[in-house]
Amino acid sequence: MYTGLHTSLDYGRRAGMEETRKITVEVPQATLALAQEYTGAGVTETVREGLKHLAGARAQLELRKLRGSFKFSVDLNALREDRPVRKSRK
């Protein structure tokens, strides 16, 4: 049995699955119903999507804090010269 479990865990890591934690959450029924209607998914997937959304929002906030901290010098003409010329389709 250990071998099967070990193999399953290894496969999950290779497939991009993260370590998970089982939780119990009490949420208002109406809020959950609206969220599920939006995602079209079950409870677990809806909660996962909500958590991913919050993590993304936090990452965006952290990036916004850096605004103006970096100076980028981009020469658009040089970038355009480096790009191959496309042939027009007819």
C-alpha positions in Angstrom: 0.0 0.0 0.0 2.8 2.4 0.8 4.2 2.0 -2.7 0.9 2.9 -4.3 0.5 5.9 -2.1 4.0 7.0 -2.7 3.6 6.6 -6.5 0.4 8.6 -6.4 2.0 11.4 -4.4 5.0 11.6 -6.8 2.7 11.7 -9.8 0.7 14.5 -8.3 3.8 16.6 -7.7 5.0 16.0 -11.3 1.5 17.0 -12.6 1.8 20.3 -10.8 -0.4 19.6 -7.8 0.6 21.4 -4.7 0.4 20.1 -1.2 -3.2 20.4 0.0 -4.8 21.0 3.3 -8.3 19.8 4.2 -10.4 22.5 5.7 -14.0 23.0 7.0 -15.5 26.4 6.2 -18.9 27.8 7.1 -20.1 30.3 4.4 -23.5 31.9 3.8 -25.5 29.7 1.5 -26.5 32.6 -0.8 -22.9 33.6 -1.2 -21.8 30.1 -2.1 -24.7 29.7 -4.5 -23.8 32.9 -6.3 -20.1 31.9 -6.5 -21.0 28.5 -7.8 -23.3 29.9 -10.4 -20.4 32.2 -11.5 -17.8 29.4 -11.7 -20.2 26.6 -12.8 -18.2 24.3 -10.6 -18.8 22.4 -7.3 -18.0 23.7 -3.8 -14.4 22.6 -3.7 -13.4 24.0 -7.1 -15.3 27.2 -6.4 -13.4 27.7 -3.1 -10.1 27.0 -4.8 -10.9 29.5 -7.6 -11.8 32.1 -4.9 -8.5 31.5 -3.1 -6.5 31.8 -6.3 -8.3 35.0 -7.1 -7.3 36.5 -3.7 -3.7 35.4 -4.1 -3.6 37.0 -7.6 -5.1 40.2 -6.2 -2.4 40.3 -3.5 0.3 39.8 -6.1 -1.1 42.7 -8.2 -1.0 44.9 -5.1 2.6 44.0 -4.4 3.5 44.8 -8.0 1.7 48.2 -7.8 3.8 49.1 -4.9 6.8 48.9 -7.2 5.4 51.3 -9.7 7.9 54.0 -10.5 10.7 52.1 -8.8 12.2 50.8 -12.0 13.4 52.7 -15.1 13.0 50.9 -18.4 14.7 52.4 -21.4 13.1 50.8 -24.4 13.9 52.0 -27.9 10.8 51.1 -29.9 12.5 51.7 -33.2 15.3 49.3 -32.3 12.7 46.7 -31.3 10.9 47.1 -34.6 14.1 46.7 -36.6 14.8 43.5 -34.8 11.4 42.1 -35.8 11.2 40.1 -39.1 9.1 41.7 -41.8 5.9 39.8 -42.4 4.7 39.0 -45.8 1.1 40.1 -46.4 -1.5 37.4 -47.0 -3.7 37.5 -50.0 
